[in-house]
């Protein structure tokens, strides 16, 4: 779900009250975490001036915040915790995200972590070599075009954060989806597809760390389940949209 509004609340808290303020918001956050209208929240403290705090709350919508959360049974408990600090608020407004957004280079893309274009080329070459020898999947690819593996490598590369080569040469998500119309892919075939792709990832030397493989498999599960739906008799072609972008998941901290 994509949130549609972000609330910023700016506080100026005398330093001698900061411990009490943080403790109050730690308790108040329990009510935010339980609210279905709240997507996430974060309280940050200014490094240059310790008296300044900013609370960021992402709501499903401004209306859900004002008409939903504030009228819910959770709000009185939340308000009771932060009430002593209401007079310290310098700004409390809702903001709509714009299209100016993106990720920096401090975290590598899945594409670069995998090894770039060459890695995805190795992956699809190995995968379709397996598919064409598989009794369950080979019938689905009886009319496989010679360039199919190359196109899928471009697709996967773009999905995982690489250059938009598929979009520029083939089209968007609708173009890929259309290739599955009328195939009537079964769940058994989908599972085999997933397993063979994982085997191909091993053969192609893709990274085996848990974080990469969990993100990789998450997309494969998502994509193949959509493929099954769009291959069926009741599928409705989607509106044209861009190639989906996949990134790292949120793995829990590892405790040996």
C-alpha positions as CSV (number, residue, x, y, z in Angstrom):
1,X,0.0,0.0,0.0
2,X,1.3,3.4,-0.9
3,X,0.7,6.1,1.7
4,X,-0.7,9.4,0.5
5,X,0.2,11.9,3.2
6,X,3.0,12.6,5.6
7,X,2.4,14.6,8.8
8,X,5.3,16.6,10.3
9,X,5.2,17.8,13.8
10,X,8.1,20.1,14.9
11,X,8.7,20.5,18.6
12,X,11.0,22.8,20.5
13,X,11.6,21.0,23.9
14,X,13.7,22.5,26.6
15,X,16.7,20.2,27.1
16,X,15.9,19.5,30.7
17,X,12.5,18.1,29.6
18,X,13.8,16.0,26.7
19,X,14.0,12.7,28.7
20,X,10.4,13.2,29.8
21,X,9.4,14.0,26.2
22,X,11.1,10.9,24.7
23,X,9.5,8.7,27.4
24,X,6.1,10.2,26.7
25,X,6.4,9.5,22.9
26,X,7.7,6.0,23.6
27,X,4.4,5.3,25.4
28,X,2.3,7.3,22.8
29,X,3.9,5.3,20.0
30,X,2.0,2.2,21.2
31,X,-1.2,3.8,20.0
32,X,0.3,4.8,16.7
33,X,1.5,1.3,16.1
34,X,-2.0,-0.1,16.7
35,X,-3.7,2.4,14.4
36,X,-4.7,1.0,11.0
37,X,-4.5,4.5,9.6
38,X,-0.8,4.8,10.4
39,X,1.8,3.4,8.0
40,X,4.9,4.3,9.9
41,X,6.4,6.9,12.2
42,X,9.7,8.3,13.4
43,X,10.8,10.8,16.0
44,X,14.1,12.5,15.1
45,X,16.2,14.9,17.2
46,X,18.3,17.7,15.8
47,X,22.1,17.1,16.0
48,X,22.9,20.8,16.0
49,X,20.3,21.9,18.5
50,X,19.1,19.2,20.9
51,X,15.9,21.2,21.7
52,X,14.5,20.6,18.2
53,X,12.5,17.4,17.4
54,X,10.6,16.4,14.4
55,X,7.9,13.7,14.4
56,X,7.1,12.2,11.0
57,X,4.0,10.1,10.7
58,X,2.9,8.6,7.4
59,X,-0.9,8.2,7.2
60,X,-3.0,6.3,4.7
61,X,-4.6,9.7,4.0
62,X,-5.2,13.0,5.7
63,X,-8.9,12.1,6.1
64,X,-7.9,8.8,7.7
65,X,-5.8,10.7,10.2
66,X,-8.3,13.4,11.0
67,X,-11.6,11.6,10.7
68,X,-10.3,8.1,11.5
69,X,-7.5,8.1,14.0
70,X,-8.6,11.2,15.9
71,X,-12.1,9.7,16.3
72,X,-10.9,6.2,17.3
73,X,-10.5,4.7,20.7
74,X,-6.8,4.9,20.3
75,X,-6.6,8.7,20.2
76,X,-7.4,9.6,23.8
77,X,-4.6,7.4,25.0
78,X,-2.2,8.9,22.5
79,X,-3.3,12.5,23.4
80,X,-3.0,11.9,27.1
81,X,0.7,11.0,26.7
82,X,1.7,14.0,24.6
83,X,-0.7,16.6,25.9
84,X,2.0,18.2,28.2
85,X,4.0,19.1,25.1
86,X,1.3,20.4,22.8
87,X,2.4,24.0,23.7
88,X,5.9,23.2,22.4
89,X,4.7,22.5,18.8
90,X,6.1,24.9,16.3
91,X,4.5,23.3,13.2
92,X,1.9,20.5,12.6
93,X,1.0,20.0,8.9
94,X,0.3,17.4,6.3
95,X,2.4,17.0,3.2
96,X,1.8,15.2,0.0
97,X,4.8,13.4,-1.5
98,X,5.9,14.6,-4.9
99,X,7.5,12.6,-7.8
100,X,10.9,13.9,-6.7
101,X,12.1,10.9,-4.9
102,X,14.7,8.1,-5.2
103,X,17.4,6.1,-3.5
104,X,21.0,7.1,-3.1
105,X,24.0,5.0,-3.8
106,X,24.9,4.1,-0.2
107,X,23.0,0.8,-0.6
108,X,23.7,-1.2,-3.8
109,X,20.8,-2.2,-6.0
110,X,20.0,-5.9,-6.3
111,X,21.1,-5.6,-9.9
112,X,24.6,-4.5,-9.0
113,X,24.9,-6.9,-6.1
114,X,23.9,-9.8,-8.4
115,X,26.7,-8.8,-10.8
116,X,24.9,-6.7,-13.4
117,X,23.9,-7.6,-16.9
118,X,26.2,-10.5,-17.3
119,X,24.8,-12.2,-14.2
120,X,21.2,-12.0,-15.4
121,X,22.3,-13.2,-18.9
122,X,23.8,-16.2,-17.3
123,X,20.7,-16.7,-15.2
124,X,18.2,-16.7,-18.1
125,X,20.5,-18.8,-20.3
126,X,20.7,-21.5,-17.6
127,X,17.0,-21.2,-16.8
128,X,15.7,-21.7,-20.3
129,X,18.1,-24.5,-20.9
130,X,16.5,-26.3,-18.0
131,X,12.9,-25.3,-19.0
132,X,13.3,-26.8,-22.5
133,X,14.3,-30.1,-21.0
134,X,11.6,-30.2,-18.4
135,X,8.5,-32.3,-19.2
136,X,6.2,-30.1,-17.2
137,X,7.3,-26.7,-18.6
138,X,8.6,-27.4,-22.1
139,X,5.0,-27.4,-23.6
140,X,4.5,-23.9,-22.4
141,X,7.6,-22.8,-24.3
142,X,7.1,-24.8,-27.5
143,X,7.2,-21.6,-29.6
144,X,10.0,-20.0,-27.6
145,X,11.6,-17.2,-29.7
146,X,15.4,-17.3,-29.9
147,X,15.7,-13.8,-28.2
148,X,13.3,-14.7,-25.3
149,X,16.0,-15.4,-22.8
150,X,17.8,-12.1,-23.7
151,X,14.5,-10.1,-23.2
152,X,13.8,-11.8,-19.9
153,X,17.4,-10.9,-18.7
154,X,16.7,-7.3,-19.6
155,X,13.4,-7.5,-17.7
156,X,14.9,-8.9,-14.6
157,X,17.8,-6.5,-14.7
158,X,15.4,-3.5,-14.8
159,X,13.1,-5.0,-12.1
160,X,16.1,-5.3,-9.8
161,X,17.4,-1.8,-10.3
162,X,19.4,-1.9,-13.5
163,X,19.0,0.3,-16.6
164,X,15.6,0.6,-18.3
165,X,16.7,-1.5,-21.3
166,X,13.5,-3.5,-21.3
167,X,11.2,-0.5,-21.2
168,X,13.2,1.2,-24.0
169,X,13.3,-1.8,-26.3
170,X,10.2,-3.8,-25.5
171,X,7.6,-1.8,-23.4
172,X,6.3,-1.7,-19.9
173,X,4.6,-4.1,-17.6
174,X,1.7,-4.7,-19.9
175,X,3.9,-5.9,-22.6
176,X,5.4,-8.6,-20.4
177,X,2.0,-9.5,-19.0
178,X,0.5,-10.0,-22.5
179,X,3.0,-12.8,-23.2
180,X,1.1,-14.9,-20.7
181,X,-2.4,-14.5,-22.0
182,X,-4.1,-17.8,-22.8
183,X,-1.2,-20.0,-21.5
184,X,-3.4,-21.3,-18.6
185,X,-0.4,-21.9,-16.4
186,X,-1.1,-24.2,-13.5
187,X,0.1,-23.9,-9.9
188,X,2.2,-27.0,-10.3
189,X,3.9,-25.4,-13.3
190,X,4.4,-22.2,-11.4
191,X,6.1,-24.1,-8.6
192,X,8.4,-25.9,-11.0
193,X,9.2,-22.5,-12.7
194,X,10.2,-21.1,-9.3
195,X,12.3,-24.1,-8.4
196,X,14.2,-24.1,-11.7
197,X,14.9,-20.4,-11.5
198,X,16.4,-20.9,-8.1
199,X,18.5,-23.7,-9.5
200,X,19.6,-21.5,-12.4
201,X,20.5,-18.8,-9.9
202,X,22.9,-21.2,-8.3
203,X,24.3,-22.3,-11.7
204,X,24.8,-18.7,-12.7
205,X,26.7,-17.8,-9.6
206,X,24.2,-15.3,-8.2
207,X,24.9,-14.2,-4.6
208,X,23.8,-16.7,-2.0
209,X,23.5,-14.4,1.0
210,X,20.2,-14.6,2.8
211,X,19.3,-10.9,2.1
212,X,19.7,-11.1,-1.6
213,X,18.1,-14.5,-2.1
214,X,15.1,-13.6,0.0
215,X,14.5,-10.4,-2.1
216,X,15.1,-12.4,-5.3
217,X,12.6,-15.1,-4.3
218,X,10.1,-12.5,-3.1
219,X,9.9,-11.0,-6.6
220,X,9.9,-14.5,-8.3
221,X,6.9,-15.5,-6.1
222,X,5.1,-12.2,-6.8
223,X,5.8,-12.3,-10.6
224,X,4.9,-15.9,-11.1
225,X,1.6,-15.6,-9.2
226,X,0.7,-12.7,-11.5
227,X,1.7,-14.8,-14.5
228,X,-0.7,-17.5,-13.4
229,X,-3.6,-15.0,-13.0
230,X,-3.0,-13.3,-16.4
231,X,-2.7,-16.6,-18.1
232,X,-6.2,-17.7,-17.0
233,X,-9.5,-17.3,-18.8
234,X,-10.8,-14.6,-16.4
235,X,-7.9,-12.3,-16.5
236,X,-8.4,-8.6,-17.2
237,X,-5.5,-7.0,-18.9
238,X,-3.9,-4.3,-16.7
239,X,-3.7,-0.6,-17.6
240,X,-0.3,0.2,-19.0
241,X,2.2,0.8,-16.3
242,X,6.0,0.9,-15.9
243,X,8.2,-2.1,-15.1
244,X,8.0,-2.8,-11.3
245,X,11.0,-2.0,-9.2
246,X,12.2,-4.4,-6.6
247,X,14.6,-3.7,-3.8
248,X,16.0,-5.2,-0.6
249,X,13.6,-6.6,2.0
250,X,13.6,-6.0,5.7
251,X,15.3,-9.1,7.1
252,X,15.2,-9.5,10.9
253,X,18.4,-9.1,12.9
254,X,20.3,-12.4,12.9
255,X,21.0,-13.9,16.3
256,X,23.2,-17.0,16.3
